Amino acid sequence: MVTQADSSPMGPLRRVPVQGRSLARVNRMLDACAALLDEGGYEGLTTTQVADRAGVAIGSLYQFFPDKRAIVQALAMRNLEAYVARVQARLASGAGGDWLETVEAAIDDFIDMHRTTPGFRTLRFGDVVDRNLIDEERDNDTVIAEELSLLMVRYFGMPDGPRLRLALLVAVELADGLVKLAFRRDPRGDPEILAEARQVVRNYLARKLA
């Protein structure tokens, strides 16, 4: 099970890299996977392509990953870890404002990753492959909502429980659907729809949690 404490791109690996050189090699493979996903999508992806793009032998790839799904799973977990880290860094710096402003900032971080993180627009948190890619016991959006709920409890003292987690799950689903629509309409994200996404989520959470 993925949590804020143990979320790591090492989850689906056959062998966990213990040396810096091995970790760098794994990250090169994940970077190569991200670039190839942007170019050809998941269906056309092969382990041979990933190894070639990363500049590693195919045998080296199989030392760490049993198949392409495992590589993509590791990339989705790395995406989640990066996203949660961005939101947490904002909160830890005191730049997040109140909790509703933090929600809007979290949406902006999600949008920015679509624009700037290789492979993110194609893969996001793994739904293109499997709704339970990150954690077999919870769907991907539930994992994200629960990660965000931990931050809301920690930084704003909100009571943890089903009410908070359900509200954040609905908010994640709302934001996810509207951001997808925005990027279908415009490669950089339709600004009107993105503005609507922020407002819809803010209004919903203000009503449910205020």
N, C-alpha and C positions, 0 to 999 in steps of 0.2 A: 504494500500500500504506500502511495506517495504522500508525504506530508511536507510541510515547509522545512522541517528539520532534516529529512532524509532525501528530499527530491534531488535526483542526480542523473546525468546522462549515462551513468554506469549501469543502470538497472538491467537492461537486456543483454549485457555483455556476457560472453562465455568466460572470459578471463578479465579480471580487473587490472588495468595497468598500474604498476606500482612505481615505475620509474618515469622521470620527466619526459624522456625520449618516447616511451610507449604512449604516454598520455598525449603528447604532441601528435603522434601518428594517428591516434584515434580521433582527435579533433580535426586533423586534416581530412580524414575520411568523412566525418560529419559535414565539414565545410564543402567537400566535393559533392556529397549527397544533396545538400541544399541547393547548390548551383545547378545540378542536373535536374532536380525537381522543377526549378523555374524554367528550365529549357524544354523538358519533355514530359513532365508530370510523373505520377507514380507508376502508371501501367507500363511505360516504356523504360523504367529504371531497371538496371541490372547491376549485380555485384561487380561484374567485370568493368563496367563503366566507372563505378565508384573507385575501384582500385586504380584504374588507369589515370583518372583525374587527380586522385590523391598522390600518385607517384609511389604506390606501394605494390608489392607482389600480391596476387590474389590469395596465396596461402597465408600471408600476413593478415589480410582482411578476415579470413575465416578463423584465424586464431581468436579473434575478438567477437565476430558476428556470425551467427549460423546462416543467415539469409538476409535478403534486402528488407524484409519487414522489421527485423531487429535493428537494422541501421536507422530506418525511418522512425522507429519507436524511440531510439536513443536521441535522435534529433528533436522529436516532439518534446521529450522530457527536458532537453537542453533549452528549448524555446520557453517552456513553462518556467524553468528555473530563472532564466534571464528576465522574463516578464515580472515575476514576483519580486525579484531583486530590484528591479527598477522602481516598482511601487514602494517597496520597503525603504529604499534609499531616500526617496522623497519624504516619506514619513519621518524617518530617523533624523533628517536634516531640519525638520520643523517647517519645511516649505510646502507642506500639503494643505494647509488651511484647515477648515472644519471638515467633517466627514463627507458632506455632500460635494465640497470642492475636491476632496481626494478621489471620490468616485469619478468625477469628470476628468481629473488628471489621469486616472487609471484607464479610462477610455482613450484619452489622447496617447498614452503609452502604447496601447493596443494598435491604434491607427498608425503611429510612427513605426512600429515594428513591421507593419504591412509594407511601408514605404522603404524601409532602410535595411531590414534584416534578410539576407539571402534565404530563399526557400520558405520564408514565413507566410507569404501571401498564398502560396500553393498548399503548404502543409498545415499551417497554423499550429494547433495542438493535437493534430492527428486525425481529425474527422474524415479526411479524404481516404484514409485506410480503414479505420475502425473506430466506432464511437467509444470503445473501451481500450484504446491503444495505450494510454498512460497507465491505467490501473484496471485490471480485469474485473474488480469488484464495483467500480464506479465509472459512470460515463465521464468523458473528458470535461464537459462543462461543469459537472458536479465537483470534480477535482479542483477546477479553477475557483468556483464559488466558495469551496471550503478553505482554500488557501487565502482568499480575500477575507473571509469571515474571521480567520485567525488574526489577520492584521487589524481588522476593525475592533476586535476585542482587545488586542494588545495596546493599540495606540489611542483608542477613543473610549475604552471602558464599556463598550456595548455588551449587553448580556448575550452570552453564547447560547445557542439552542436552535430548535427547529424553525422558529419564526425568522431569525436572522438568516439562517442558511437557505431557507426557501426563498426569501426575498432576494437574496443575492443570486441564487440560481436563476430565478426569473429575469433578473437584471442582466445577467451574463447572456442568457438566451436572446433577450431583446437586443442588446448591443451587438451580439454576434450576427444576428440576422440582418440588422440594418447596415452594419459595416460591410458585410458581404455584398449587399445590394449596392452600396456606394462604390465599391471597387469593381463591380460588374459594369457600372455605368461610366466610370472614369478610371483610367489606370492609376491616377493619383488619389482617387477617392472623391466622389461628388461632394463638394462642400456643403450643399444644402441638406443632403441626406445625412452627412456626418453631424451637422448642427442639430438635425432632428433627433439623431441617435442620442446625443448628449442630453437634450431636453427631455425626451421620453423617459430615459433611464432616471434622470434626476427627479422628475415629477413622480414617477412610480415609487422610488425609494423614499422620497419625502413623505408620501402618503402612507406607505407601509411601516416605516420605521421611526418617523418623527414622534 
